Amino acid sequence: MPSDELKKLNDINGLEPCPRGTDVGAFGRATKTVDNFVAGFIYAAAIEELIQRTKEIELALATLTEEEREELLPTLKEDLADIDAKWVIATALFGVDA
């Protein structure tokens, strides 16, 4: 029968946790699953925001009068360039070649 000293947690004994022993049992990888789920949710929300912003700018470009277009076109082009850069980052993070 193991002694009580051996049964103590690693941090009490001053030992580092064993990485091989952490993903054991039916719920051993549950924290990784939760992390992946949360990351996917955040990624989906960011993509949705990029899609919405792109649609808003395209609608604005389609409905502007000539005077408004001359006034707002530089700003809208900067916004589109910023969104394009964010799309490149998003596709790189997701592993998609764009």
N, CA, C and O atoms as a printed pandas DataFrame, in Angstrom:
     atom_number atom_name residue_name chain_id  residue_number  x_coord  y_coord  z_coord
0              1         N          MET        A               1    0.839   -1.165    0.000
1              2        CA          MET        A               1    0.000    0.000    0.000
2              3         C          MET        A               1    0.896    1.245    0.000
3              4         O          MET        A               1    1.813    1.335    0.816
4              5         N          PRO        A               2    0.643    2.220   -0.913
5              6        CA          PRO        A               2    1.488    3.415   -0.976
6              7         C          PRO        A               2    1.356    4.252    0.286
7              8         O          PRO        A               2    0.302    4.319    0.918
8              9         N          SER        A               3    2.436    4.867    0.613
9             10        CA          SER        A               3    2.424    5.709    1.808
10            11         C          SER        A               3    1.653    6.996    1.538
11            12         O          SER        A               3    1.430    7.373    0.388
12            13         N          ASP        A               4    1.252    7.662    2.616
13            14        CA          ASP        A               4    0.509    8.916    2.480
14            15         C          ASP        A               4    1.364    9.993    1.819
15            16         O          ASP        A               4    0.837   10.865    1.129
16            17         N          GLU        A               5    2.670    9.938    2.023
17            18        CA          GLU        A               5    3.577   10.922    1.419
18            19         C          GLU        A               5    3.519   10.829   -0.098
19            20         O          GLU        A               5    3.566   11.860   -0.769
20            21         N          LEU        A               6    3.419    9.632   -0.661
21            22        CA          LEU        A               6    3.370    9.456   -2.108
22            23         C          LEU        A               6    2.022    9.874   -2.685
23            24         O          LEU        A               6    1.937   10.195   -3.870
24            25         N          LYS        A               7    0.990    9.875   -1.888
25            26        CA          LYS        A               7   -0.342   10.227   -2.352
26            27         C          LYS        A               7   -0.554   11.728   -2.457
27            28         O          LYS        A               7   -1.528   12.160   -3.072
28            29         N          LYS        A               8    0.324   12.537   -1.878
29            30        CA          LYS        A               8    0.164   13.981   -1.908
30            31         C          LYS        A               8    0.282   14.496   -3.337
31            32         O          LYS        A               8    0.936   13.878   -4.177
32            33         N          LEU        A               9   -0.344   15.614   -3.601
33            34        CA          LEU        A               9   -0.270   16.228   -4.914
34            35         C          LEU        A               9    1.160   16.649   -5.227
35            36         O          LEU        A               9    1.954   16.917   -4.325
36            37         N          ASN        A              10    1.472   16.703   -6.504
37            38        CA          ASN        A              10    2.815   17.073   -6.931
38            39         C          ASN        A              10    3.225   18.453   -6.446
39            40         O          ASN        A              10    4.375   18.657   -6.056
40            41         N          ASP        A              11    2.290   19.410   -6.468
41            42        CA          ASP        A              11    2.675   20.756   -6.053
42            43         C          ASP        A              11    2.986   20.827   -4.559
43            44         O          ASP        A              11    3.798   21.652   -4.139
44            45         N          ILE        A              12    2.364   19.992   -3.769
45            46        CA          ILE        A              12    2.683   19.952   -2.346
46            47         C          ILE        A              12    4.073   19.364   -2.139
47            48         O          ILE        A              12    4.822   19.813   -1.270
48            49         N          ASN        A              13    4.413   18.360   -2.940
49            50        CA          ASN        A              13    5.733   17.733   -2.849
50            51         C          ASN        A              13    6.820   18.558   -3.523
51            52         O          ASN        A              13    7.999   18.219   -3.427
52            53         N          GLY        A              14    6.441   19.636   -4.202
53            54        CA          GLY        A              14    7.420   20.450   -4.894
54            55         C          GLY        A              14    7.830   19.867   -6.245
55            56         O          GLY        A              14    8.866   20.247   -6.791
56            57         N          LEU        A              15    7.043   18.964   -6.780
57            58        CA          LEU        A              15    7.344   18.345   -8.066
58            59         C          LEU        A              15    6.561   19.017   -9.186
59            60         O          LEU        A              15    5.485   19.572   -8.959
60            61         N          GLU        A              16    7.107   18.963  -10.389
61            62        CA          GLU        A              16    6.405   19.469  -11.559
62            63         C          GLU        A              16    5.339   18.455  -11.962
63            64         O          GLU        A              16    5.547   17.253  -11.797
64            65         N          PRO        A              17    4.194   18.914  -12.490
65            66        CA          PRO        A              17    3.184   17.974  -12.937
66            67         C          PRO        A              17    3.671   17.155  -14.126
67            68         O          PRO        A              17    4.445   17.644  -14.949
68            69         N          CYS        A              18    3.233   15.952  -14.210
69            70        CA          CYS        A              18    3.612   15.063  -15.299
70            71         C          CYS        A              18    2.707   15.320  -16.498
71            72         O          CYS        A              18    1.501   15.095  -16.403
72            73         N          PRO        A              19    3.248   15.783  -17.619
73            74        CA          PRO        A              19    2.387   16.089  -18.760
74            75         C          PRO        A              19    1.705   14.846  -19.339
75            76         O          PRO        A              19    0.609   14.957  -19.889
76            77         N          ARG        A              20    2.321   13.679  -19.231
77            78        CA          ARG        A              20    1.697   12.480  -19.777
78            79         C          ARG        A              20    0.523   12.024  -18.937
79            80         O          ARG        A              20   -0.368   11.347  -19.450
80            81         N          GLY        A              21    0.497   12.365  -17.692
81            82        CA          GLY        A              21   -0.558   11.898  -16.822
82            83         C          GLY        A              21   -1.765   12.810  -16.738
83            84         O          GLY        A              21   -2.704   12.509  -16.001
84            85         N          THR        A              22   -1.771   13.916  -17.468
85            86        CA          THR        A              22   -2.852   14.879  -17.331
86            87         C          THR        A              22   -4.046   14.585  -18.225
87            88         O          THR        A              22   -5.161   14.996  -17.906
88            89         N          ASP        A              23   -3.845   13.888  -19.331
89            90        CA          ASP        A              23   -4.947   13.613  -20.261
90            91         C          ASP        A              23   -5.427   12.179  -20.117
91            92         O          ASP        A              23   -5.493   11.438  -21.098
92            93         N          VAL        A              24   -5.758   11.793  -18.912
93            94        CA          VAL        A              24   -6.141   10.421  -18.617
94            95         C          VAL        A              24   -7.634   10.367  -18.303
95            96         O          VAL        A              24   -8.179   11.277  -17.680
96            97         N          GLY        A              25   -8.271    9.317  -18.730
97            98        CA          GLY        A              25   -9.671    9.096  -18.391
98            99         C          GLY        A              25  -10.618    9.648  -19.430
99           100         O          GLY        A              25  -10.205   10.218  -20.440
100          101         N          ALA        A              26  -11.901    9.466  -19.159
101          102        CA          ALA        A              26  -12.939    9.867  -20.111
102          103         C          ALA        A              26  -12.952   11.376  -20.361
103          104         O          ALA        A              26  -13.263   11.814  -21.469
104          105         N          PHE        A              27  -12.621   12.165  -19.358
105          106        CA          PHE        A              27  -12.640   13.618  -19.503
106          107         C          PHE        A              27  -11.241   14.214  -19.502
107          108         O          PHE        A              27  -11.078   15.401  -19.220
108          109         N          GLY        A              28  -10.248   13.424  -19.807
109          110        CA          GLY        A              28   -8.869   13.877  -19.753
110          111         C          GLY        A              28   -8.558   15.011  -20.704
111          112         O          GLY        A              28   -7.760   15.890  -20.379
112          113         N          ARG        A              29   -9.171   15.006  -21.865
113          114        CA          ARG        A              29   -8.910   16.061  -22.850
114          115         C          ARG        A              29  -10.031   17.096  -22.889
115          116         O          ARG        A              29  -10.120   17.869  -23.843
116          117         N          ALA        A              30  -10.859   17.121  -21.902
117          118        CA          ALA        A              30  -12.010   18.025  -21.889
118          119         C          ALA        A              30  -11.588   19.486  -21.924
119          120         O          ALA        A              30  -12.243   20.301  -22.574
120          121         N          THR        A              31  -10.503   19.832  -21.234
121          122        CA          THR        A              31  -10.092   21.238  -21.234
122          123         C          THR        A              31   -9.639   21.666  -22.621
123          124         O          THR        A              31   -9.873   22.807  -23.018
124          125         N          LYS        A              32   -9.001   20.782  -23.358
125          126        CA          LYS        A              32   -8.600   21.117  -24.727
126          127         C          LYS        A              32   -9.827   21.290  -25.610
127          128         O          LYS        A              32   -9.848   22.159  -26.481
128          129         N          THR        A              33  -10.853   20.464  -25.391
129          130        CA          THR        A              33  -12.081   20.581  -26.157
130          131         C          THR        A              33  -12.752   21.920  -25.893
131          132         O          THR        A              33  -13.214   22.580  -26.824
132          133         N          VAL        A              34  -12.805   22.320  -24.646
133          134        CA          VAL        A              34  -13.406   23.611  -24.294
134          135         C          VAL        A              34  -12.594   24.746  -24.905
135          136         O          VAL        A              34  -13.166   25.692  -25.448
136          137         N          ASP        A              35  -11.276   24.664  -24.824
137          138        CA          ASP        A              35  -10.427   25.702  -25.414
138          139         C          ASP        A              35  -10.653   25.793  -26.918
139          140         O          ASP        A              35  -10.757   26.893  -27.461
140          141         N          ASN        A              36  -10.729   24.661  -27.589
141          142        CA          ASN        A              36  -10.962   24.655  -29.034
142          143         C          ASN        A              36  -12.339   25.217  -29.369
143          144         O          ASN        A              36  -12.489   25.950  -30.347
144          145         N          PHE        A              37  -13.335   24.883  -28.571
145          146        CA          PHE        A              37  -14.681   25.405  -28.798
146          147         C          PHE        A              37  -14.709   26.921  -28.656
147          148         O          PHE        A              37  -15.280   27.618  -29.495
148          149         N          VAL        A              38  -14.102   27.422  -27.609
149          150        CA          VAL        A              38  -14.077   28.873  -27.373
150          151         C          VAL        A              38  -13.305   29.580  -28.484
151          152         O          VAL        A              38  -13.734   30.628  -28.968
152          153         N          ALA        A              39  -12.177   29.015  -28.886
153          154        CA          ALA        A              39  -11.395   29.612  -29.972
154          155         C          ALA        A              39  -12.213   29.636  -31.260
155          156         O          ALA        A              39  -12.194   30.629  -31.987
156          157         N          GLY        A              40  -12.924   28.559  -31.544
157          158        CA          GLY        A              40  -13.765   28.513  -32.738
158          159         C          GLY        A              40  -14.889   29.528  -32.677
159          160         O          GLY        A              40  -15.222   30.145  -33.689
160          161         N          PHE        A              41  -15.474   29.709  -31.511
161          162        CA          PHE        A              41  -16.541   30.690  -31.340
162          163         C          PHE        A              41  -16.012   32.106  -31.571
163          164         O          PHE        A              41  -16.657   32.904  -32.252
164          165         N          ILE        A              42  -14.861   32.418  -31.017
165          166        CA          ILE        A              42  -14.254   33.746  -31.193
166          167         C          ILE        A              42  -13.901   33.972  -32.658
167          168         O          ILE        A              42  -14.132   35.051  -33.203
168          169         N          TYR        A              43  -13.339   32.940  -33.290
169          170        CA          TYR        A              43  -12.983   33.040  -34.703
170          171         C          TYR        A              43  -14.230   33.287  -35.551
171          172         O          TYR        A              43  -14.214   34.137  -36.442
172          173         N          ALA        A              44  -15.311   32.548  -35.281
173          174        CA          ALA        A              44  -16.549   32.718  -36.043
174          175         C          ALA        A              44  -17.126   34.114  -35.853
175          176         O          ALA        A              44  -17.629   34.711  -36.804
176          177         N          ALA        A              45  -17.057   34.633  -34.643
177          178        CA          ALA        A              45  -17.556   35.987  -34.382
178          179         C          ALA        A              45  -16.723   37.025  -35.133
179          180         O          ALA        A              45  -17.269   37.992  -35.664
180          181         N          ALA        A              46  -15.417   36.829  -35.179
181          182        CA          ALA        A              46  -14.545   37.764  -35.904
182          183         C          ALA        A              46  -14.832   37.718  -37.410
183          184         O          ALA        A              46  -14.870   38.756  -38.071
184          185         N          ILE        A              47  -15.032   36.515  -37.942
185          186        CA          ILE        A              47  -15.342   36.376  -39.364
186          187         C          ILE        A              47  -16.689   37.029  -39.676
187          188         O          ILE        A              47  -16.835   37.704  -40.695
188          189         N          GLU        A              48  -17.660   36.828  -38.807
189          190        CA          GLU        A              48  -18.977   37.447  -39.002
190          191         C          GLU        A              48  -18.863   38.967  -39.015
191          192         O          GLU        A              48  -19.521   39.632  -39.815
192          193         N          GLU        A              49  -18.038   39.515  -38.142
193          194        CA          GLU        A              49  -17.826   40.964  -38.106
194          195         C          GLU        A              49  -17.167   41.449  -39.402
195          196         O          GLU        A              49  -17.547   42.490  -39.937
196          197         N          LEU        A              50  -16.188   40.703  -39.905
197          198        CA          LEU        A              50  -15.547   41.079  -41.168
198          199         C          LEU        A              50  -16.544   41.041  -42.330
199          200         O          LEU        A              50  -16.548   41.933  -43.178
200          201         N          ILE        A              51  -17.376   40.017  -42.363
201          202        CA          ILE        A              51  -18.379   39.907  -43.425
202          203         C          ILE        A              51  -19.357   41.073  -43.348
203          204         O          ILE        A              51  -19.669   41.693  -44.365
204          205         N          GLN        A              52  -19.839   41.373  -42.146
205          206        CA          GLN        A              52  -20.801   42.461  -41.965
206          207         C          GLN        A              52  -20.198   43.798  -42.377
207          208         O          GLN        A              52  -20.841   44.588  -43.069
208          209         N          ARG        A              53  -18.972   44.049  -41.954
209          210        CA          ARG        A              53  -18.313   45.332  -42.292
210          211         C          ARG        A              53  -18.072   45.444  -43.791
211          212         O          ARG        A              53  -18.242   46.520  -44.364
212          213         N          THR        A              54  -17.678   44.347  -44.433
213          214        CA          THR        A              54  -17.472   44.351  -45.883
214          215         C          THR        A              54  -18.778   44.670  -46.601
215          216         O          THR        A              54  -18.789   45.467  -47.539
216          217         N          LYS        A              55  -19.878   44.058  -46.171
217          218        CA          LYS        A              55  -21.176   44.321  -46.791
218          219         C          LYS        A              55  -21.592   45.775  -46.604
219          220         O          LYS        A              55  -22.138   46.384  -47.525
220          221         N          GLU        A              56  -21.340   46.339  -45.424
221          222        CA          GLU        A              56  -21.688   47.734  -45.170
222          223         C          GLU        A              56  -20.932   48.667  -46.107
223          224         O          GLU        A              56  -21.511   49.611  -46.644
224          225         N          ILE        A              57  -19.664   48.414  -46.302
225          226        CA          ILE        A              57  -18.855   49.272  -47.178
226          227         C          ILE        A              57  -19.292   49.115  -48.626
227          228         O          ILE        A              57  -19.393   50.104  -49.352
228          229         N          GLU        A              58  -19.553   47.885  -49.055
229          230        CA          GLU        A              58  -20.016   47.674  -50.431
230          231         C          GLU        A              58  -21.357   48.350  -50.676
231          232         O          GLU        A              58  -21.576   48.919  -51.745
232          233         N          LEU        A              59  -22.253   48.295  -49.702
233          234        CA          LEU        A              59  -23.546   48.975  -49.820
234          235         C          LEU        A              59  -23.355   50.480  -49.869
235          236         O          LEU        A              59  -24.009   51.163  -50.657
236          237         N          ALA        A              60  -22.476   50.999  -49.047
237          238        CA          ALA        A              60  -22.215   52.442  -49.053
238          239         C          ALA        A              60  -21.655   52.878  -50.407
239          240         O          ALA        A              60  -22.052   53.915  -50.939
240          241         N          LEU        A              61  -20.741   52.094  -50.962
241          242        CA          LEU        A              61  -20.180   52.437  -52.270
242          243         C          LEU        A              61  -21.243   52.408  -53.360
243          244         O          LEU        A              61  -21.200   53.210  -54.293
244          245         N          ALA        A              62  -22.182   51.502  -53.249
245          246        CA          ALA        A              62  -23.218   51.371  -54.268
246          247         C          ALA        A              62  -24.273   52.466  -54.177
247          248         O          ALA        A              62  -24.894   52.801  -55.185
248          249         N          THR        A              63  -24.486   53.022  -53.010
249          250        CA          THR        A              63  -25.587   53.971  -52.820
250          251         C          THR        A              63  -25.143   55.429  -52.658
251          252         O          THR        A              63  -25.987   56.309  -52.488
252          253         N          LEU        A              64  -23.858   55.695  -52.706
253          254        CA          LEU        A              64  -23.380   57.069  -52.530
254          255         C          LEU        A              64  -23.659   57.907  -53.771
255          256         O          LEU        A              64  -23.611   57.419  -54.900
256          257         N          THR        A              65  -23.953   59.186  -53.528
257          258        CA          THR        A              65  -24.037   60.131  -54.635
258          259         C          THR        A              65  -22.617   60.509  -55.038
259          260         O          THR        A              65  -21.656   60.163  -54.351
260          261         N          GLU        A              66  -22.494   61.215  -56.145
261          262        CA          GLU        A              66  -21.158   61.603  -56.632
262          263         C          GLU        A              66  -20.420   62.484  -55.621
263          264         O          GLU        A              66  -19.218   62.325  -55.407
264          265         N          GLU        A              67  -21.154   63.415  -55.003
265          266        CA          GLU        A              67  -20.524   64.295  -54.021
266          267         C          GLU        A              67  -20.054   63.508  -52.798
267          268         O          GLU        A              67  -18.941   63.703  -52.310
268          269         N          GLU        A              68  -20.919   62.618  -52.313
269          270        CA          GLU        A              68  -20.547   61.792  -51.167
270          271         C          GLU        A              68  -19.392   60.861  -51.514
271          272         O          GLU        A              68  -18.496   60.639  -50.700
272          273         N          ARG        A              69  -19.420   60.322  -52.725
273          274        CA          ARG        A              69  -18.362   59.415  -53.155
274          275         C          ARG        A              69  -17.003   60.113  -53.157
275          276         O          ARG        A              69  -16.015   59.553  -52.683
276          277         N          GLU        A              70  -16.953   61.337  -53.689
277          278        CA          GLU        A              70  -15.692   62.091  -53.707
278          279         C          GLU        A              70  -15.199   62.357  -52.287
279          280         O          GLU        A              70  -13.998   62.319  -52.020
280          281         N          GLU        A              71  -16.132   62.627  -51.386
281          282        CA          GLU        A              71  -15.769   62.960  -50.019
282          283         C          GLU        A              71  -15.355   61.727  -49.207
283          284         O          GLU        A              71  -14.400   61.787  -48.432
284          285         N          LEU        A              72  -16.065   60.619  -49.381
285          286        CA          LEU        A              72  -15.862   59.445  -48.531
286          287         C          LEU        A              72  -15.015   58.342  -49.145
287          288         O          LEU        A              72  -14.611   57.420  -48.438
288          289         N          LEU        A              73  -14.736   58.412  -50.432
289          290        CA          LEU        A              73  -14.009   57.332  -51.102
290          291         C          LEU        A              73  -12.637   57.047  -50.487
291          292         O          LEU        A              73  -12.300   55.877  -50.307
292          293         N          PRO        A              74  -11.831   58.056  -50.157
293          294        CA          PRO        A              74  -10.536   57.740  -49.530
294          295         C          PRO        A              74  -10.683   56.984  -48.205
295          296         O          PRO        A              74   -9.931   56.048  -47.931
296          297         N          THR        A              75  -11.645   57.390  -47.397
297          298        CA          THR        A              75  -11.872   56.720  -46.115
298          299         C          THR        A              75  -12.341   55.291  -46.328
299          300         O          THR        A              75  -11.868   54.373  -45.658
300          301         N          LEU        A              76  -13.270   55.096  -47.260
301          302        CA          LEU        A              76  -13.784   53.757  -47.530
302          303         C          LEU        A              76  -12.701   52.845  -48.103
303          304         O          LEU        A              76  -12.666   51.652  -47.804
304          305         N          LYS        A              77  -11.824   53.408  -48.924
305          306        CA          LYS        A              77  -10.715   52.607  -49.469
306          307         C          LYS        A              77   -9.759   52.186  -48.351
307          308         O          LYS        A              77   -9.258   51.062  -48.358
308          309         N          GLU        A              78   -9.506   53.071  -47.402
309          310        CA          GLU        A              78   -8.670   52.716  -46.254
310          311         C          GLU        A              78   -9.323   51.609  -45.432
311          312         O          GLU        A              78   -8.658   50.673  -44.990
312          313         N          ASP        A              79  -10.632   51.731  -45.233
313          314        CA          ASP        A              79  -11.365   50.700  -44.486
314          315         C          ASP        A              79  -11.304   49.356  -45.202
315          316         O          ASP        A              79  -11.106   48.320  -44.568
316          317         N          LEU        A              80  -11.473   49.373  -46.520
317          318        CA          LEU        A              80  -11.400   48.124  -47.283
318          319         C          LEU        A              80  -10.005   47.516  -47.224
319          320         O          LEU        A              80   -9.866   46.296  -47.128
320          321         N          ALA        A              81   -8.982   48.341  -47.280
321          322        CA          ALA        A              81   -7.610   47.830  -47.173
322          323         C          ALA        A              81   -7.376   47.202  -45.799
323          324         O          ALA        A              81   -6.733   46.159  -45.685
324          325         N          ASP        A              82   -7.907   47.850  -44.758
325          326        CA          ASP        A              82   -7.793   47.308  -43.402
326          327         C          ASP        A              82   -8.526   45.971  -43.288
327          328         O          ASP        A              82   -8.012   45.026  -42.688
328          329         N          ILE        A              83   -9.716   45.896  -43.858
329          330        CA          ILE        A              83  -10.486   44.652  -43.825
330          331         C          ILE        A              83   -9.771   43.555  -44.620
331          332         O          ILE        A              83   -9.732   42.402  -44.191
332          333         N          ASP        A              84   -9.214   43.909  -45.765
333          334        CA          ASP        A              84   -8.463   42.917  -46.548
334          335         C          ASP        A              84   -7.287   42.365  -45.754
335          336         O          ASP        A              84   -7.013   41.166  -45.799
336          337         N          ALA        A              85   -6.594   43.233  -45.030
337          338        CA          ALA        A              85   -5.476   42.772  -44.197
338          339         C          ALA        A              85   -5.966   41.836  -43.099
339          340         O          ALA        A              85   -5.306   40.847  -42.781
340          341         N          LYS        A              86   -7.112   42.143  -42.527
341          342        CA          LYS        A              86   -7.679   41.278  -41.488
342          343         C          LYS        A              86   -8.123   39.937  -42.069
343          344         O          LYS        A              86   -8.013   38.909  -41.402
344          345         N          TRP        A              87   -8.626   39.938  -43.312
345          346        CA          TRP        A              87   -8.981   38.678  -43.962
346          347         C          TRP        A              87   -7.749   37.805  -44.163
347          348         O          TRP        A              87   -7.808   36.589  -43.980
348          349         N          VAL        A              88   -6.645   38.418  -44.535
349          350        CA          VAL        A              88   -5.400   37.652  -44.729
350          351         C          VAL        A              88   -4.974   37.017  -43.406
351          352         O          VAL        A              88   -4.585   35.850  -43.371
352          353         N          ILE        A              89   -5.047   37.775  -42.334
353          354        CA          ILE        A              89   -4.691   37.240  -41.013
354          355         C          ILE        A              89   -5.648   36.124  -40.611
355          356         O          ILE        A              89   -5.217   35.085  -40.112
356          357         N          ALA        A              90   -6.938   36.334  -40.826
357          358        CA          ALA        A              90   -7.936   35.326  -40.438
358          359         C          ALA        A              90   -7.737   34.029  -41.215
359          360         O          ALA        A              90   -7.814   32.945  -40.638
360          361         N          THR        A              91   -7.482   34.129  -42.512
361          362        CA          THR        A              91   -7.282   32.910  -43.293
362          363         C          THR        A              91   -5.979   32.221  -42.914
363          364         O          THR        A              91   -5.889   30.994  -42.957
364          365         N          ALA        A              92   -4.966   33.004  -42.542
365          366        CA          ALA        A              92   -3.708   32.398  -42.107
366          367         C          ALA        A              92   -3.886   31.668  -40.782
367          368         O          ALA        A              92   -3.337   30.582  -40.596
368          369         N          LEU        A              93   -4.639   32.248  -39.865
369          370        CA          LEU        A              93   -4.882   31.606  -38.581
370          371         C          LEU        A              93   -5.698   30.327  -38.742
371          372         O          LEU        A              93   -5.504   29.359  -38.007
372          373         N          PHE        A              94   -6.606   30.335  -39.704
373          374        CA          PHE        A              94   -7.444   29.163  -39.912
374          375         C          PHE        A              94   -6.765   28.127  -40.800
375          376         O          PHE        A              94   -7.230   26.992  -40.901
376          377         N          GLY        A              95   -5.669   28.516  -41.444
377          378        CA          GLY        A              95   -4.927   27.583  -42.288
378          379         C          GLY        A              95   -5.467   27.485  -43.700
379          380         O          GLY        A              95   -5.318   26.451  -44.351
380          381         N          VAL        A              96   -6.096   28.554  -44.186
381          382        CA          VAL        A              96   -6.655   28.567  -45.534
382          383         C          VAL        A              96   -5.753   29.407  -46.414
383          384         O          VAL        A              96   -5.382   30.521  -46.044
384          385         N          ASP        A              97   -5.396   28.880  -47.580
385          386        CA          ASP        A              97   -4.610   29.659  -48.533
386          387         C          ASP        A              97   -5.554   30.549  -49.323
387          388         O          ASP        A              97   -6.457   30.067  -50.007
388          389         N          ALA        A              98   -5.333   31.855  -49.221
389          390        CA          ALA        A              98   -6.212   32.790  -49.929
390          391         C          ALA        A              98   -5.434   33.560  -50.968
391          392         O          ALA        A              98   -6.002   34.398  -51.669
